[in-house]
């Protein structure tokens, strides 16, 4: 007598194939799972928009009062910037310009720091030139960057430029005859 072997039902074949696949996946997971991460370090930058808040990362404080009279050709400290970041701003620049370029007083020179140490403050001085007493809107555009930090800030300050000849004690006092009689 011969024995006839029957093929296994299709249901058993599918279950067997699925269990072999799961066993293979588990083995691969065990082998490659040991090469996982033990620590991770991420370097993320920080960009900040600064407001008028006195605790802002880049503080801006006018030293001169709004519409304060300053004498032309005299370097005058008008604003101060304060670094409240936790890092030094290695690159720091301030550009000063007049909104009324060509029509009013001109910015002849300005002095600003090229960096700001952590927690420090630095003044910005401006020298104006004007032919008559005029109010001028000065635009201060500051940008800075350091390790993991970047900041930009635009502010406007109005001051009044007074010609040297009209300033108290200026050159024009004698030329106009103030206090002395130049002719007889």
RODO-2510 file (C-alpha; in nm, 4 decimals, decimal comma):
residues 184
     n   res          X          Y          Z
     1     x     0,0000     0,0000     0,0000
     2     x     0,1143     0,3298    -0,0807
     3     x     0,0533     0,6347     0,1180
     4     x    -0,0669     0,9497    -0,0407
     5     x     0,0508     1,2769     0,1084
     6     x    -0,1751     1,5677     0,0866
     7     x    -0,0485     1,9203     0,0492
     8     x    -0,1076     2,1357     0,3568
     9     x    -0,4033     2,3660     0,3433
    10     x    -0,3266     2,7175     0,2094
    11     x    -0,4086     2,8690     0,5481
    12     x    -0,1157     2,6930     0,7103
    13     x     0,1238     2,8130     0,4374
    14     x     0,0312     3,1771     0,4904
    15     x     0,0707     3,1496     0,8687
    16     x     0,4061     2,9774     0,8301
    17     x     0,5348     3,2452     0,5890
    18     x     0,4141     3,5232     0,8199
    19     x     0,5853     3,3720     1,1257
    20     x     0,9123     3,3315     0,9322
    21     x     0,8913     3,6981     0,8239
    22     x     0,8272     3,8147     1,1839
    23     x     1,1178     3,6039     1,3135
    24     x     1,3481     3,7545     1,0484
    25     x     1,2346     4,1093     1,1347
    26     x     1,2964     4,0472     1,5054
    27     x     1,6460     3,9133     1,4329
    28     x     1,7312     4,2161     1,2165
    29     x     1,5986     4,4459     1,4898
    30     x     1,8190     4,2800     1,7490
    31     x     2,1304     4,3101     1,5319
    32     x     2,0817     4,6713     1,4231
    33     x     1,9138     4,7881     1,7433
    34     x     2,2471     4,7850     1,9255
    35     x     2,3804     5,0541     1,6905
    36     x     2,1240     5,3117     1,8081
    37     x     2,1791     5,6611     1,9499
    38     x     2,3114     5,7035     2,3019
    39     x     2,3191     6,0842     2,2882
    40     x     2,2133     6,3605     2,0521
    41     x     2,3355     6,7179     2,0133
    42     x     2,1513     6,9832     1,8127
    43     x     2,2748     7,3314     1,7291
    44     x     1,9774     7,5573     1,6689
    45     x     2,0085     7,9261     1,5899
    46     x     1,7985     8,1992     1,7419
    47     x     1,6434     8,4916     1,5575
    48     x     1,4679     8,7541     1,7678
    49     x     1,2459     9,0482     1,6838
    50     x     1,3068     9,3122     1,9485
    51     x     1,0306     9,5287     2,0902
    52     x     1,0372     9,8338     2,3148
    53     x     1,0466     9,6043     2,6184
    54     x     1,3201     9,7106     2,8594
    55     x     1,4163     9,3435     2,9011
    56     x     1,4616     9,2827     2,5255
    57     x     1,7631     9,0824     2,4086
    58     x     1,8956     9,3881     2,2261
    59     x     1,8018     9,6928     2,4273
    60     x     1,7674    10,0347     2,2633
    61     x     1,7530    10,3425     2,4808
    62     x     1,7576    10,7028     2,3578
    63     x     2,0022    10,9097     2,5623
    64     x     1,8775    11,2327     2,4053
    65     x     1,5227    11,3494     2,4648
    66     x     1,2828    11,3539     2,1717
    67     x     1,3420    11,6753     1,9685
    68     x     1,6463    11,7651     2,1830
    69     x     1,8531    12,0459     2,0286
    70     x     2,2037    11,9420     1,9273
    71     x     2,4676    12,1726     1,7833
    72     x     2,5888    12,0992     1,4314
    73     x     2,9416    11,9617     1,3834
    74     x     2,9407    11,8402     1,7455
    75     x     2,9577    11,4669     1,8120
    76     x     2,6623    11,3920     2,0430
    77     x     2,5674    11,0614     2,2051
    78     x     2,2044    11,0041     2,1083
    79     x     2,1288    10,6363     2,1822
    80     x     2,2660    10,3381     2,3703
    81     x     2,2409     9,9683     2,2803
    82     x     2,2542     9,6957     2,5471
    83     x     2,3321     9,3272     2,4804
    84     x     2,1118     9,1020     2,6967
    85     x     2,1845     8,7854     2,4994
    86     x     2,3738     8,5116     2,6804
    87     x     2,6535     8,5448     2,4217
    88     x     2,8799     8,8160     2,2814
    89     x     2,7603     8,9761     1,9576
    90     x     3,0847     8,9357     1,7609
    91     x     2,9452     9,1311     1,4692
    92     x     2,7501     9,4459     1,5531
    93     x     2,6823     9,7420     1,3285
    94     x     2,4648    10,0506     1,3420
    95     x     2,3784    10,2587     1,0379
    96     x     2,2468    10,6100     1,0992
    97     x     2,0670    10,8011     0,8248
    98     x     1,8207    11,0852     0,7860
    99     x     1,4681    11,0153     0,6643
   100     x     1,4757    11,3554     0,4927
   101     x     1,7962    11,2871     0,2978
   102     x     1,8823    11,5859     0,0804
   103     x     1,6119    11,8164     0,2160
   104     x     1,7320    11,8720     0,5701
   105     x     2,0264    11,8214     0,8005
   106     x     2,2786    11,5607     0,6897
   107     x     2,4502    11,2963     0,8972
   108     x     2,8199    11,3811     0,8705
   109     x     2,9537    11,1046     1,0936
   110     x     2,8506    10,8586     1,3585
   111     x     3,0345    10,6386     1,6008
   112     x     2,9152    10,2895     1,6903
   113     x     3,0810     9,9785     1,8329
   114     x     3,1714     9,6849     1,6047
   115     x     3,0841     9,4269     1,8738
   116     x     2,8863     9,4085     2,1982
   117     x     3,0052     9,1951     2,4875
   118     x     2,7504     8,9913     2,6832
   119     x     2,5708     9,2193     2,9312
   120     x     2,7428     9,5366     2,8105
   121     x     2,6080     9,8644     2,6766
   122     x     2,7578    10,0913     2,4116
   123     x     2,6688    10,4452     2,3024
   124     x     2,6183    10,5674     1,9471
   125     x     2,7219    10,9259     1,8746
   126     x     2,6104    11,1319     1,5749
   127     x     2,7459    11,4481     1,4107
   128     x     2,4985    11,6517     1,2033
   129     x     2,5374    11,9425     0,9638
   130     x     2,2595    12,1962     0,9048
   131     x     2,2311    12,5510     0,7722
   132     x     1,9186    12,6473     0,9696
   133     x     1,7535    12,5098     1,2823
   134     x     1,5579    12,2049     1,1729
   135     x     1,4040    11,8937     1,3211
   136     x     1,5372    11,5753     1,1669
   137     x     1,4187    11,2147     1,1976
   138     x     1,7234    10,9922     1,2355
   139     x     1,6900    10,6242     1,1469
   140     x     1,9036    10,3827     1,3511
   141     x     1,9391    10,0396     1,1873
   142     x     2,1275     9,7936     1,4099
   143     x     2,2252     9,4372     1,3204
   144     x     2,4229     9,1903     1,5234
   145     x     2,5176     8,8246     1,5375
   146     x     2,7030     8,5896     1,7652
   147     x     2,7207     8,2163     1,8372
   148     x     2,3645     8,0925     1,7821
   149     x     2,2109     8,4409     1,7853
   150     x     2,1069     8,6961     1,5253
   151     x     1,9220     9,0240     1,5740
   152     x     1,8143     9,3329     1,3793
   153     x     1,6459     9,6459     1,5082
   154     x     1,5208     9,9634     1,3393
   155     x     1,4256    10,2714     1,5390
   156     x     1,3687    10,6418     1,4642
   157     x     1,4643    10,9354     1,6866
   158     x     1,3716    11,2984     1,6217
   159     x     1,6276    11,5650     1,7165
   160     x     1,6662    11,9337     1,6344
   161     x     1,9857    12,0400     1,4607
   162     x     2,1014    12,3915     1,5548
   163     x     2,3714    12,5613     1,3410
   164     x     2,6920    12,6547     1,5269
   165     x     2,6251    13,0216     1,4523
   166     x     2,2903    13,0065     1,6379
   167     x     2,3996    12,7888     1,9299
   168     x     2,4611    12,9548     2,2677
   169     x     2,8286    13,0591     2,2708
   170     x     2,8580    12,9796     1,8987
   171     x     3,0734    13,1603     1,6434
   172     x     2,7873    13,3727     1,5159
   173     x     2,7288    13,5614     1,8448
   174     x     3,0039    13,8134     1,7739
   175     x     2,9368    13,8280     1,4015
   176     x     2,5792    13,9377     1,4750
   177     x     2,7020    14,1997     1,7222
   178     x     2,5691    14,0240     2,0331
   179     x     2,7469    14,1656     2,3393
   180     x     3,0023    14,3786     2,1547
   181     x     2,9872    14,6930     1,9525
   182     x     3,2010    14,6328     1,6418
   183     x     3,1470    14,9713     1,4777
   184     x     3,1797    15,3376     1,5842
***
